[in-house]
Amino acid sequence: MTPPAVAGTTFERLELSLKSAFTISRGTTEAVETVVVRIEDDSETVGIGGAAPSAYYGESADSVESVVPDLLDTIEGENPTRLQTHEQRLRECAPDDAAARTAVSIALHDLVAKASEEPLYQRLGLAPERAPATSYTVAIDSPAGMASRAQQIRQSGYPILKVKLGSDDDRARIDAIRTVAPRARIRVDANGDWTVEEAIEKVGWLANAGVEFVEQPVPGDDIAGLQEVSEETVLPIAADESCVTAADVPTVADAADIVVVKLMKCGGIRPAISQIETARAHGLEVMVGCMVESNASIAAACHIAPLVEYADLDGSLLCSDDPYTGVPMPEGQIDLSAVGRGTGVERAVDS
């Protein structure tokens, strides 16, 4: 039997508007750019994957566009099922372009799972019912604005709020949200904005406000500070910017309780699973997260969610005009059982 082969590749660059301005401690975003890759085999099965580049990690839509042709050249004419080999070649071709590699990685995994007529989670041997519910982000705004947004999210049925902090009055914002959402599960993300002293003080009253855990309270390169906050406070601490790939896990193992794994940071499906397994080996919990991004990439992250304790996969929910559909998330529940084959990503008919 002749093995399948990659017969054609294309990519497109898209700008996605957000439903509302998205502010974190580093700045405000009103639109994001993504590059979507399509890989077709010789039976005309097509795999789709997206890149959501972040300036924080040194990537942009321009950089993705510039390197994607080289990445696609490495797989042209090759057997798409040789995923281990392809991931290695992608790393060798573009070691500093994780988001670009991720788009190709996702598209390959989607293609291979579609060709075998099974959803990706099944091909990975995972149990769909084990995927945790996703949180929904409340971006930085005035206390009243954040309370209003939290109330809207809760009324839509989402049980978990991820609250961005790093403002001039974080406590007023949490108090306002708690007033309108007294029973919501709340997680906080400071995106590295606080000093060690600020973090220790703030995590103290966040614990009293019933917050579950705090993500990246201090700058990503301050591992000693992260450890001090972890040791001096009662809430679990999650490492995001401090833990980019599996190689970073040993560095943060004594400084955090939770590792945040994102496809766009680590470079693809297999690197993400490796980071999850490395975190497990060090006794850490894991949250699978995302950027503000299209379903073209979010869907793949949903398929590895059964491996982790926490999910923060609301990136596509924040977009107003995503032309791709993905994994349904009714009231925050990641419904992998609704996926028939591949990642479940399709381009909307009217887009």
C-alpha positions as CSV (number, residue, x, y, z in Angstrom):
1,M,0.0,0.0,0.0
2,T,1.4,3.4,-1.0
3,P,1.7,5.7,2.0
4,P,0.0,9.1,2.0
5,A,1.9,12.1,1.0
6,V,1.6,15.9,1.4
7,A,0.3,17.1,-2.0
8,G,-0.2,20.8,-1.4
9,T,0.1,23.6,1.2
10,T,-1.3,27.1,1.5
11,F,-1.6,29.8,4.2
12,E,-3.5,33.0,4.8
13,R,-3.1,35.9,7.1
14,L,-6.2,37.2,8.9
15,E,-7.0,40.1,11.3
16,L,-9.6,39.3,13.9
17,S,-11.4,42.0,15.7
18,L,-12.2,41.6,19.4
19,K,-15.6,41.9,20.9
20,S,-14.2,44.6,23.2
21,A,-10.8,46.1,24.0
22,F,-8.6,43.5,25.8
23,T,-6.3,45.1,28.4
24,I,-3.7,43.3,30.5
25,S,-0.9,44.9,32.5
26,R,1.3,45.1,29.3
27,G,-1.2,47.0,27.2
28,T,-4.4,47.0,25.3
29,T,-5.4,45.0,22.2
30,E,-8.4,45.6,19.9
31,A,-7.5,43.2,17.1
32,V,-5.2,40.3,16.7
33,E,-3.5,38.8,13.6
34,T,-3.3,35.1,12.8
35,V,-1.8,33.0,10.1
36,V,-3.7,29.9,9.1
37,V,-2.0,27.0,7.4
38,R,-3.8,24.4,5.2
39,I,-2.0,21.1,4.4
40,E,-3.6,18.7,1.9
41,D,-2.6,15.1,1.2
42,D,-2.9,13.2,-2.0
43,S,-6.4,12.0,-1.1
44,E,-7.6,15.6,-0.8
45,T,-7.9,15.5,2.9
46,V,-7.1,18.9,4.4
47,G,-5.6,19.7,7.8
48,I,-5.9,23.2,9.3
49,G,-3.8,24.9,11.9
50,G,-3.3,28.5,13.1
51,A,-0.5,30.6,14.5
52,A,-1.2,33.3,17.2
53,P,2.2,35.1,17.4
54,S,3.0,37.2,20.5
55,A,5.4,40.2,20.5
56,Y,6.3,39.2,24.1
57,Y,7.9,36.0,22.7
58,G,9.5,37.9,19.7
59,E,7.0,36.9,17.0
60,S,4.6,38.7,14.8
61,A,2.3,38.0,11.8
62,D,5.2,39.3,9.6
63,S,7.7,36.9,11.1
64,V,5.3,34.0,10.8
65,E,4.5,34.8,7.2
66,S,8.3,35.0,6.5
67,V,9.1,31.5,7.9
68,V,6.0,29.5,7.1
69,P,7.0,28.8,3.5
70,D,10.3,27.2,4.7
71,L,8.5,25.2,7.3
72,L,6.0,23.9,4.7
73,D,8.9,23.0,2.3
74,T,10.1,20.5,5.0
75,I,6.9,18.5,4.7
76,E,6.1,18.8,0.9
77,G,5.8,15.3,-0.6
78,E,6.4,13.7,2.8
79,N,4.3,11.2,4.6
80,P,2.2,13.3,7.0
81,T,1.9,10.5,9.6
82,R,5.6,10.8,10.5
83,L,4.8,13.4,13.1
84,Q,7.9,12.8,15.3
85,T,10.2,13.4,12.3
86,H,8.2,16.5,11.2
87,E,8.2,18.1,14.6
88,Q,12.0,17.6,14.8
89,R,12.5,19.2,11.3
90,L,10.3,22.1,12.2
91,R,12.4,22.8,15.3
92,E,15.6,22.6,13.2
93,C,14.2,24.9,10.5
94,A,12.8,27.6,12.8
95,P,14.0,27.2,16.4
96,D,12.9,30.7,17.4
97,D,9.5,30.7,15.8
98,A,7.3,28.7,18.1
99,A,3.9,30.1,16.9
100,A,4.8,29.5,13.2
101,R,5.8,25.9,14.0
102,T,2.6,25.4,16.0
103,A,0.5,26.3,12.9
104,V,2.1,23.5,10.9
105,S,2.1,21.1,13.8
106,I,-1.6,21.5,14.3
107,A,-2.4,21.2,10.6
108,L,-0.4,18.0,10.4
109,H,-2.2,16.5,13.4
110,D,-5.5,17.6,12.1
111,L,-4.8,16.0,8.7
112,V,-3.6,12.7,10.1
113,A,-6.6,12.4,12.5
114,K,-9.0,13.3,9.7
115,A,-7.4,10.8,7.3
116,S,-7.9,8.1,9.9
117,E,-11.5,9.2,10.5
118,E,-11.1,9.9,14.2
119,P,-11.0,12.9,16.4
120,L,-7.5,14.0,17.5
121,Y,-8.1,13.3,21.2
122,Q,-8.9,9.7,20.3
123,R,-5.8,9.4,18.1
124,L,-3.8,10.6,21.2
125,G,-5.5,8.0,23.3
126,L,-7.3,10.5,25.6
127,A,-10.6,10.5,27.4
128,P,-12.8,13.4,26.2
129,E,-14.8,13.5,29.5
130,R,-11.7,14.4,31.4
131,A,-11.3,17.8,29.8
132,P,-11.7,20.5,32.5
133,A,-14.0,23.5,32.0
134,T,-12.4,26.6,30.6
135,S,-12.2,29.9,32.4
136,Y,-13.4,33.1,30.7
137,T,-11.2,36.2,31.0
138,V,-12.2,39.5,32.5
139,A,-9.7,42.1,31.1
140,I,-8.5,45.1,33.0
141,D,-11.0,48.0,33.1
142,S,-12.5,50.2,35.8
143,P,-13.9,48.3,38.8
144,A,-17.4,48.9,37.5
145,G,-16.5,47.9,34.0
146,M,-14.9,44.6,35.2
147,A,-17.9,43.9,37.5
148,S,-20.2,44.4,34.5
149,R,-18.2,42.1,32.3
150,A,-18.0,39.4,35.0
151,Q,-21.7,39.6,35.5
152,Q,-22.3,39.1,31.7
153,I,-20.0,36.1,31.7
154,R,-21.7,34.5,34.6
155,Q,-25.1,35.1,33.2
156,S,-23.9,33.4,30.0
157,G,-23.3,30.3,32.2
158,Y,-19.5,30.3,32.5
159,P,-18.6,29.2,36.0
160,I,-14.9,30.2,36.1
161,L,-13.5,33.8,35.8
162,K,-9.9,34.5,35.0
163,V,-9.4,38.1,36.2
164,K,-6.5,40.2,34.8
165,L,-4.8,42.4,37.4
166,G,-1.9,44.8,37.4
167,S,-3.7,48.1,37.7
168,D,-3.6,51.1,40.0
169,D,-6.2,49.6,42.3
170,D,-6.4,45.8,42.0
171,R,-8.3,45.3,45.2
172,A,-11.2,47.5,44.2
173,R,-11.6,45.5,41.0
174,I,-11.7,42.2,42.8
175,D,-14.1,43.5,45.4
176,A,-16.4,44.8,42.6
177,I,-16.3,41.4,40.8
178,R,-17.0,39.5,44.0
179,T,-20.0,41.7,44.7
180,V,-21.7,40.7,41.4
181,A,-20.3,37.1,41.3
182,P,-20.1,35.9,44.9
183,R,-20.1,32.2,43.9
184,A,-17.9,32.3,40.8
185,R,-14.6,30.4,40.8
186,I,-12.0,33.1,40.3
187,R,-8.4,32.8,39.1
188,V,-6.1,35.9,38.9
189,D,-3.4,36.7,36.3
190,A,-1.0,39.6,36.9
191,N,1.1,38.9,33.8
192,G,4.3,39.5,35.8
193,D,3.3,43.1,36.8
194,W,3.9,43.0,40.5
195,T,7.1,43.2,42.6
196,V,7.7,40.4,45.1
197,E,6.6,42.7,48.0
198,E,3.4,43.7,46.1
199,A,2.7,40.1,45.2
200,I,3.0,38.8,48.8
201,E,0.7,41.5,50.0
202,K,-1.9,41.1,47.3
203,V,-2.0,37.3,47.3
204,G,-2.8,37.6,51.0
205,W,-6.1,39.4,50.4
206,L,-6.8,37.5,47.2
207,A,-6.9,34.4,49.3
208,N,-9.4,36.0,51.6
209,A,-11.5,36.8,48.5
210,G,-11.7,33.1,47.6
211,V,-9.3,33.2,44.6
212,E,-8.2,29.7,43.5
213,F,-4.7,30.5,42.3
214,V,-2.5,33.4,41.0
215,E,-0.8,33.2,37.7
216,Q,2.6,34.9,37.1
217,P,2.6,37.4,39.9
218,V,6.1,38.6,39.2
219,P,8.2,39.1,36.0
220,G,8.9,35.9,34.0
221,D,12.6,36.1,34.5
222,D,12.4,36.5,38.2
223,I,12.4,32.9,39.3
224,A,13.8,33.7,42.7
225,G,11.0,36.2,43.2
226,L,8.4,33.7,42.1
227,Q,9.8,31.2,44.6
228,E,9.6,33.7,47.4
229,V,6.0,34.5,46.6
230,S,5.2,30.8,46.5
231,E,6.9,30.2,49.8
232,E,5.4,33.2,51.6
233,T,1.8,32.9,50.5
234,V,-1.0,30.3,50.9
235,L,-2.4,30.3,47.3
236,P,-1.0,28.1,44.6
237,I,1.2,30.0,42.1
238,A,1.1,29.3,38.4
239,A,4.1,29.9,36.1
240,D,3.3,31.1,32.6
241,E,5.9,33.5,31.2
242,S,8.4,31.8,33.5
243,C,7.9,28.4,31.9
244,V,7.9,28.5,28.1
245,T,8.9,24.9,27.2
246,A,9.6,21.6,28.8
247,A,13.2,22.6,29.4
248,D,12.0,25.4,31.8
249,V,10.0,23.1,34.0
250,P,12.9,22.0,36.3
251,T,13.8,25.7,36.8
252,V,10.3,26.6,38.1
253,A,9.6,23.3,39.9
254,D,10.4,24.7,43.3
255,A,9.0,28.1,42.6
256,A,5.4,27.3,41.4
257,D,2.6,24.8,41.9
258,I,1.1,25.0,38.4
259,V,2.7,25.2,34.9
260,V,0.9,26.9,32.1
261,V,1.3,25.2,28.8
262,K,0.5,27.0,25.6
263,L,1.0,25.7,22.1
264,M,2.1,29.1,20.9
265,K,4.9,29.2,23.5
266,C,6.3,25.6,23.2
267,G,5.8,25.1,19.4
268,G,3.2,22.4,18.8
269,I,1.3,19.4,19.9
270,R,4.1,17.1,20.8
271,P,6.2,19.8,22.6
272,A,3.1,20.6,24.6
273,I,2.6,17.0,25.7
274,S,6.3,16.8,26.6
275,Q,5.9,19.9,28.8
276,I,2.9,18.4,30.5
277,E,4.7,15.2,31.1
278,T,7.8,17.0,32.4
279,A,5.6,19.0,34.8
280,R,4.0,15.8,36.1
281,A,7.5,14.3,36.7
282,H,8.2,17.3,38.9
283,G,4.9,17.0,40.9
284,L,3.3,20.0,39.4
285,E,-0.3,20.6,38.2
286,V,-0.9,21.9,34.7
287,M,-3.2,24.4,33.0
288,V,-3.5,24.5,29.2
289,G,-3.8,28.1,28.1
290,C,-3.9,30.2,25.0
291,M,-3.4,33.6,23.5
292,V,-6.3,35.6,22.0
293,E,-6.5,33.5,18.9
294,S,-8.7,31.8,16.4
295,N,-10.5,28.4,16.7
296,A,-8.0,27.3,14.0
297,S,-5.5,26.9,16.8
298,I,-7.6,26.8,20.0
299,A,-9.3,23.6,18.9
300,A,-6.0,21.7,19.0
301,A,-5.4,22.8,22.6
302,C,-8.8,21.5,23.5
303,H,-7.8,18.0,22.5
304,I,-4.9,17.9,25.0
305,A,-7.1,19.3,27.8
306,P,-7.9,15.8,29.2
307,L,-4.2,15.7,30.3
308,V,-4.4,18.7,32.6
309,E,-6.2,19.9,35.7
310,Y,-7.1,23.4,34.5
311,A,-8.0,25.0,31.1
312,D,-8.0,28.6,30.0
313,L,-9.1,28.3,26.3
314,D,-11.3,31.2,25.8
315,G,-9.2,33.0,23.2
316,S,-11.6,32.4,20.3
317,L,-14.6,33.5,22.5
318,L,-13.1,37.0,22.7
319,C,-13.1,37.4,18.9
320,S,-16.0,38.9,17.1
321,D,-15.3,37.7,13.6
322,D,-13.4,34.4,13.7
323,P,-14.0,32.7,10.3
324,Y,-13.3,29.3,11.8
325,T,-15.4,27.1,14.0
326,G,-13.9,24.7,16.5
327,V,-14.7,22.7,19.6
328,P,-18.0,23.7,21.2
329,M,-17.7,25.1,24.8
330,P,-21.2,25.4,26.1
331,E,-21.1,27.2,29.5
332,G,-17.3,26.6,29.5
333,Q,-17.5,22.8,29.1
334,I,-15.1,21.6,26.4
335,D,-17.3,19.2,24.4
336,L,-14.7,17.0,22.6
337,S,-17.4,14.4,22.1
338,A,-18.9,16.7,19.4
339,V,-15.8,16.4,17.2
340,G,-16.2,13.7,14.5
341,R,-12.6,13.8,13.1
342,G,-9.5,15.8,13.4
343,T,-9.5,18.9,15.6
344,G,-13.0,19.8,14.6
345,V,-11.9,23.0,12.8
346,E,-13.8,24.1,9.7
347,R,-14.0,27.4,7.9
348,A,-17.4,28.9,8.2
349,V,-19.4,28.7,5.0
350,D,-20.2,32.4,4.8
351,S,-16.7,33.7,5.6
